[in-house]
Amino acid sequence: MFREADLDRLRAAATVKGPLVPGEIGALQAALGEAVAAITGWASPTFDDQLLQAAPKLQLIAHTAGTVRTLVSQGCRPVGEPY
């Protein structure tokens, strides 16, 4: 999703865990443990209650491709807020 130069810029500003292998939920849960932001792409899983519980500090999900309808669950937004 990112060129190496882009990843280097991100690494200069923050701790980067990844890129992660799609489908390895355990690795994603571990990476989210201290995360305040997640950058997602095409193969990202839905951020359901199980993933959100693994990410107590998460404040931002930045999706780089298409719609977020399949990426976010009701737990990702305040009650009553539309997608």
C-alpha positions in Angstrom: 0.0 0.0 0.0 2.9 2.4 0.8 6.2 2.8 -0.9 9.3 2.3 1.3 9.9 6.1 1.3 6.4 6.7 2.6 6.9 4.1 5.3 10.1 5.7 6.3 8.3 9.0 6.7 5.7 7.4 8.9 8.4 5.6 11.0 10.1 9.0 11.6 6.8 10.3 13.1 5.4 7.3 14.9 5.9 3.6 15.8 4.8 1.6 12.8 3.7 -2.1 13.3 3.4 -3.6 9.9 2.6 -3.9 7.1 0.8 -7.0 8.5 -0.2 -10.1 6.6 -4.0 -10.1 5.7 -6.0 -12.6 7.7 -3.6 -12.9 10.6 -6.0 -11.6 13.3 -3.7 -12.5 16.2 -0.9 -10.4 14.8 -3.3 -7.5 14.2 -4.7 -7.7 17.7 -1.2 -7.6 19.2 -0.2 -4.7 17.0 -3.3 -2.8 18.1 -2.6 -3.2 21.8 -0.8 0.2 22.1 -2.1 1.8 18.8 -3.7 5.2 18.7 -4.2 5.0 14.9 -4.6 2.3 12.3 -4.0 2.7 8.6 -6.1 0.2 6.7 -6.5 -1.0 3.1 -8.3 -3.4 0.8 -7.8 -6.6 2.8 -8.4 -5.2 6.3 -10.8 -7.1 8.5 -13.9 -5.5 10.1 -13.1 -3.6 13.2 -15.7 -5.5 15.3 -16.0 -5.6 19.1 -13.2 -8.3 19.3 -10.7 -6.1 17.5 -11.8 -2.9 19.3 -11.3 -4.6 22.7 -7.7 -5.4 21.6 -7.2 -1.7 20.8 -8.2 0.3 24.0 -6.2 3.4 22.9 -7.4 3.5 19.2 -8.6 6.9 18.2 -8.3 6.9 14.4 -8.9 4.4 11.6 -7.6 5.8 8.4 -8.8 3.7 5.4 -6.9 4.1 2.2 -9.2 2.4 -0.2 -12.9 2.5 -1.0 -15.9 2.5 1.4 -15.6 1.9 5.2 -19.0 0.2 5.4 -17.4 -3.3 5.6 -14.5 -2.1 7.8 -16.3 -0.5 10.7 -18.8 -2.0 13.0 -21.4 -0.2 15.3 -18.7 -0.2 18.0 -16.5 2.1 16.0 -18.8 5.1 16.3 -20.9 6.8 18.9 -24.5 5.6 19.3 -26.8 7.3 16.8 -24.0 8.5 14.4 -24.5 7.5 10.8 -21.7 5.9 8.7 
